[in-house]
Amino acid sequence: MMSLFPMAILTVFQRDHLGLSVAQVMIVQAAFAASLAILEFPSGYLADRIGYRPTMILASATSVVGWSVYSLATGFATVVVGELLLGASISLVSGTSSAMLYESLDERGRAGDFARWFGRSRFFGQVAEGSAALVAGLLFVHAERLPFQLMIVVWVLNLGVSLALVEPRYVRHRPDRALAHVIALVRYVGRHAYLRAVFAIAIAVGVGTFVPVWLVQLYATDAGVPLSWLGPIWAVANYVVALGSAASDRAGRTVGMNLVLLLCCGLLALGYFGMGLTTAWWGFVFYFAFNLARGLSAPLIAHAEQEAIPSGDRASLVSMRSLLFRAAFIAVGPAAGAAIDRVGQHAVLLGLGVVLVTTALLAWGRLVRAPHARDVSASPTPPSG
């Protein structure tokens, strides 16, 4: 699913071939985030109820339709429809895949290896995305819609993978009153200080590393970087995420999760202030700091939240955190795009750096002060309806 051929040229395609402004590009991504935000928690809750394998099958079929629409897009409206469908698909995967991995390991008595396996899955996923980016520019020059058409083939293959998955054994909560169960889940997070802190750092670092993803292509081309470089730049960025993901578990075991996440806050600062203060064509190299932060942080944060979440509600609560992340991006992304249209990228990147790095450091401080999941006596009780 990570073989994303269009990603290296997506914003250029939207702006130069479909006529979208930078503000509209960010609105499109906000529409994608809104689709995820609306469906994120319901889809995770559905996955916990009907099973992880059926949910992944449904996600694959939805993506086939979404990329079919995108490959025929003619303007802003059709791009939004495609993004909404893709958002629905990713919402079904979000929470479900990590929950399935954790439960599969836990069934074999290997839950402690989750960060290692999660890091491995991200490593191969980012290598796939980076490798797809290497040929994206050539595909785009040959036929501008070919990268989008290839995504239909990717998700047809992914549908076959989903059909081959084996459902793990885990606690199934079948509440008589779904609404009461949902309220209990929210209350569970509310009384669990460590899980709230993990959610906060996940959202802060996530938004901090995600916003530049939609700016770097325009940042590079506006600075004079040739269009043919976009694929290799995207590929290197994904390989950096892959290397960070591969090193994450060992780094966490060596120096501890808290120090690794503090390093990630420092990498956010390096990325924003480096890109914001550099006017030379090579300023895009600071973007790789965001990629390293994303790779190092994600496996450790995912393991921490899985440890704090009871079986049977994993997809629901991970999706709840993803919902909050998407809502945060909706608040930041379009505003950043509109500001760039008015005052340019460098000033906006510096402003974002001040706000997002400060937010990440505050979230890190909250995590350090929170009692660990294993020390929270009330936390293991599964929230049932």
C-alpha positions, 0 to 999 in steps of 0.5 A: 500500500506504500507504493505511492507513485503519485506522491513525488509529483502530486502537488505539481500535478494539482497546481500545474496541470489541474490549475489549483492554487497553493491554498486549494492544494492545502484545502484538498489535503484538508478534505482528505484529513476531514474524510479521515477525521469523520471516519477514523474512529467509526472505522476503528470501532468497526474493525474491533467489532467485525474483525481486522481482515474484513476491514482491510479487504473493504479498505482495499476495495475502496482505494481501487475506486478512489484512485480510479476517480483520481486518475480521471480528475479534471479539476478541484471538485473531482480531486476532492472526491478522489481524496474523500474516497482515499481518506475513507480507505486509509481510515479503515487501515489506520488503527486496524493494521497496527492492532492486527500486528500487535494481537498477532505478536501477543498471540505468540507471546511476543508483544514486547517485539512490537516496536521492532516489527512495526519499525520493520513494516515501516522500513519496507513501506518507506522503501517501497514509497521511495522506490516508487518515487524514483520512477514517478518523474519518468512516468509523469513526463511520459504520461501525467496520469500514469502514476495515478493509474498504476495505483489502481493496480497496486490496490488490486494487488493489495486486495489479494494480500488482504484476502490472504491475511489470517485473523488473530485471536483477541478479545471481542467486545460486543456491547449491547449499547454501542454509544455507551461503549464509545463513551466508556472509551473516551472516559478511559483515555480521560483517566489514563494520564500516560495514554493522553501524554502518548497521544499528545506527543504523537499528534505534536510530532505527527503534525510537525513532520506532516505539514512540510510533506505538502510544501517541499515539492513547491519549496524545491521547484520555487528555489530552482530545483529541476522537476526531474529531481522531485522523484529522487528527493522524495525517494531519499526522504522515504529512505531516511524515514525507513532508516529511522524506523529500522533504528527506532527500536534499538535507539529506544532500548539503548537511550530510552524513548524519552531521549529519542523523542527529545531528539525528534523535537530537535530535528523538527527545529532543524527542519523548520528553521533550516528551510525557513532561513535558507534561500539557496537552492539546496535548502530542501536538504533540511526537509530530511530532518523531518523524515528522520524524526518521523522514522525514529518516533513512530515505532516507539510511540506506537508501541507505547500506545499499544501497551496502554490500550486493552485488547479488543479496543486497539483499533478504536483507540488508535483511530481516536488518536489518528482522528485528533491528529487529522483534526489538528492538521485541518486546523494548521494545513489550510491556514499555512497554505493561505499564508504562503500564497500571501507572504511566501514559504520562508516566513511561514516556515519560520512561524510554523517552526516556532509554534510546532516545535514549542508544542512538541516540546510541551507534549514531550514534557507532559510525557516525561512527567506522566506515570508509565502505563505499567504503573497506572493501576486503573488502566488495564481494565478494558472499557466495555459498554 
